[in-house]
Amino acid sequence: MEAERGPVIEDRTFVGVWIVLLFLTLLLVVSGKLFHEALSVPALLTITPLKAGLVFYYFMHLKHEGPLLRTMVFVTLATLVVFIGLLFVDISYR
């Protein structure tokens, strides 16, 4: 009995995404070292979700999942972003 296989993804797609992830990591390191904390934190909070999205979409094969699972992942991540944002608002008023 043969197991059902998922969609075939070319190796160059994975290599391309990996190169983009390396570039974004380089951006994270450079922004953390060069910019003041007031500028580096928003940069870090912008680039990191982009990296996570690429990992979810390509390496965890969310690209080939149904709309229900995609929606659940999006709602979960959006809730996390809201709570982290509320945490930063709370810390800024202390």
C-alpha positions as CSV (number, residue, x, y, z in Angstrom):
1,M,0.0,0.0,0.0
2,E,1.5,3.3,-1.1
3,A,1.4,6.3,1.1
4,E,-0.2,9.5,-0.2
5,R,2.4,12.2,-1.0
6,G,2.0,15.9,-0.7
7,P,2.9,18.4,-3.4
8,V,6.5,18.4,-4.7
9,I,8.4,21.5,-4.0
10,E,11.6,22.3,-5.9
11,D,14.9,22.5,-4.0
12,R,15.6,25.9,-5.5
13,T,12.5,27.3,-3.7
14,F,13.8,26.1,-0.4
15,V,17.3,27.5,-1.1
16,G,15.8,30.8,-2.2
17,V,13.8,31.1,1.0
18,W,16.8,30.1,3.0
19,I,18.9,32.9,1.4
20,V,16.1,35.4,2.1
21,L,16.1,34.2,5.8
22,L,19.9,34.6,6.0
23,F,19.6,38.2,4.6
24,L,16.8,39.0,7.1
25,T,19.0,37.6,9.9
26,L,21.8,39.9,8.7
27,L,19.4,42.8,8.8
28,L,18.4,41.9,12.3
29,V,22.0,41.8,13.5
30,V,22.9,45.1,11.7
31,S,19.9,46.9,13.0
32,G,20.6,45.7,16.5
33,K,24.2,46.9,16.4
34,L,24.0,50.1,14.5
35,F,20.7,51.8,15.5
36,H,19.7,53.2,18.8
37,E,17.3,51.1,20.9
38,A,14.4,53.4,19.9
39,L,14.9,52.5,16.2
40,S,16.2,48.9,16.5
41,V,13.2,47.5,18.5
42,P,10.6,48.4,15.8
43,A,12.9,47.0,13.2
44,L,13.3,43.8,15.1
45,L,9.6,43.6,15.7
46,T,9.0,44.0,12.0
47,I,11.6,41.7,10.5
48,T,11.1,38.8,13.0
49,P,7.4,38.1,12.0
50,L,8.4,38.2,8.3
51,K,11.0,35.5,9.0
52,A,8.4,33.5,11.0
53,G,5.9,33.9,8.2
54,L,8.4,32.6,5.6
55,V,9.2,29.6,7.8
56,F,5.5,28.8,8.4
57,Y,4.6,29.3,4.7
58,Y,7.4,27.3,3.1
59,F,9.2,25.0,5.5
60,M,6.1,24.1,7.5
61,H,4.1,23.8,4.3
62,L,1.3,26.1,5.3
63,K,1.2,27.2,1.7
64,H,-0.5,23.8,0.8
65,E,-2.9,23.6,3.7
66,G,-6.6,24.4,3.6
67,P,-8.1,27.8,4.5
68,L,-9.3,26.7,8.0
69,L,-5.8,25.8,9.2
70,R,-4.4,29.0,7.6
71,T,-7.0,31.1,9.4
72,M,-6.4,29.4,12.7
73,V,-2.6,30.1,12.5
74,F,-3.3,33.7,11.5
75,V,-5.7,34.3,14.3
76,T,-3.3,32.8,16.8
77,L,-0.4,34.9,15.6
78,A,-2.6,38.0,15.5
79,T,-3.7,37.4,19.1
80,L,0.0,37.0,20.1
81,V,0.8,40.3,18.4
82,V,-2.0,42.1,20.3
83,F,-0.9,40.8,23.6
84,I,2.7,41.7,23.0
85,G,1.6,45.2,21.9
86,L,-0.5,45.6,25.1
87,L,2.6,44.5,27.1
88,F,4.7,47.2,25.4
89,V,1.9,49.8,26.1
90,D,1.8,48.8,29.8
91,I,5.6,48.9,30.1
92,S,5.8,52.4,28.5
93,Y,3.4,53.9,31.0
94,R,5.3,52.7,34.1
